[in-house]
Amino acid sequence: MSVYLITYDLNDPGQDYSDLHDAIESYGDFCHILESCWLVDTDDSVSDVRDELKTHIDNNDELFVFKKSGVWATTFSDNCTDWLHDH
């Protein structure tokens, strides 16, 4: 399994994030670390994650999916830090 960082900008005001959030949460093992930044642990490839999530955003929105390396530093809450240590 791989951990991916997912971040996005929804560029039109008043957009509804719920479909995108539901799609991210559907990976099952996730951590919502910042306003528009999530971590997911999945067997899917980085391009598969991108392709699935881009169906939940508009053409002018931006999406970034990045595979996490073993090195990181954070000031996150214990809950998110624990999640990162576990994955």
C-alpha positions as CSV (number, residue, x, y, z in Angstrom):
1,M,0.0,0.0,0.0
2,S,1.1,3.6,-0.6
3,V,0.3,6.8,1.2
4,Y,-0.6,9.7,-1.1
5,L,-1.0,13.4,-0.3
6,I,-4.0,14.9,-2.0
7,T,-4.4,18.6,-2.2
8,Y,-6.7,20.8,-4.4
9,D,-7.9,24.3,-5.2
10,L,-11.5,24.6,-6.2
11,N,-11.3,27.9,-8.1
12,D,-14.9,29.0,-8.3
13,P,-16.5,30.6,-5.2
14,G,-19.2,28.7,-3.5
15,Q,-18.3,25.2,-4.8
16,D,-19.6,22.2,-2.9
17,Y,-16.7,20.0,-1.7
18,S,-19.0,17.1,-0.5
19,D,-18.6,14.9,-3.6
20,L,-14.8,15.3,-3.6
21,H,-14.6,14.7,0.2
22,D,-16.8,11.6,-0.2
23,A,-14.6,10.3,-3.0
24,I,-11.5,10.8,-0.8
25,E,-13.1,9.2,2.2
26,S,-14.1,6.2,0.0
27,Y,-10.5,5.1,0.1
28,G,-11.3,4.0,3.7
29,D,-8.0,4.8,5.3
30,F,-7.6,8.5,5.3
31,C,-6.5,11.5,7.4
32,H,-7.8,15.0,6.7
33,I,-4.8,17.0,7.7
34,L,-5.5,20.6,6.4
35,E,-8.5,22.4,4.9
36,S,-7.8,21.1,1.4
37,C,-5.2,18.5,2.1
38,W,-5.7,14.8,2.8
39,L,-3.7,11.6,3.2
40,V,-4.9,8.3,1.9
41,D,-3.4,4.8,2.2
42,T,-4.4,2.7,-0.8
43,D,-3.3,0.0,-3.3
44,D,-4.3,2.3,-6.2
45,S,-1.6,4.0,-8.3
46,V,-1.1,7.7,-8.0
47,S,-2.6,8.2,-11.5
48,D,-5.6,6.1,-10.6
49,V,-6.2,8.3,-7.5
50,R,-5.9,11.4,-9.6
51,D,-8.1,10.1,-12.4
52,E,-10.9,9.1,-9.9
53,L,-10.8,12.4,-8.0
54,K,-10.7,14.6,-11.1
55,T,-14.2,13.3,-11.9
56,H,-15.4,15.2,-8.8
57,I,-13.9,18.6,-9.6
58,D,-14.5,21.2,-12.4
59,N,-12.1,21.6,-15.4
60,N,-10.7,24.8,-14.0
61,D,-9.9,23.3,-10.5
62,E,-6.5,22.0,-9.6
63,L,-5.6,18.7,-8.0
64,F,-2.3,17.4,-6.8
65,V,-1.6,13.8,-5.8
66,F,1.8,12.9,-4.5
67,K,3.3,9.7,-3.1
68,K,4.6,10.2,0.5
69,S,8.2,9.4,1.2
70,G,9.5,8.1,4.5
71,V,10.7,11.6,5.6
72,W,8.3,14.1,7.0
73,A,7.9,16.7,9.8
74,T,4.7,18.3,11.2
75,T,3.0,20.3,13.8
76,F,-0.2,18.4,13.4
77,S,-2.4,17.1,16.2
78,D,-1.5,13.8,17.8
79,N,-4.3,12.1,15.9
80,C,-2.8,13.1,12.5
81,T,0.8,12.4,13.7
82,D,-0.2,9.0,15.0
83,W,-1.9,8.3,11.6
84,L,1.4,9.2,9.8
85,H,3.5,7.0,12.1
86,D,1.1,4.1,11.5
87,H,1.3,4.4,7.7
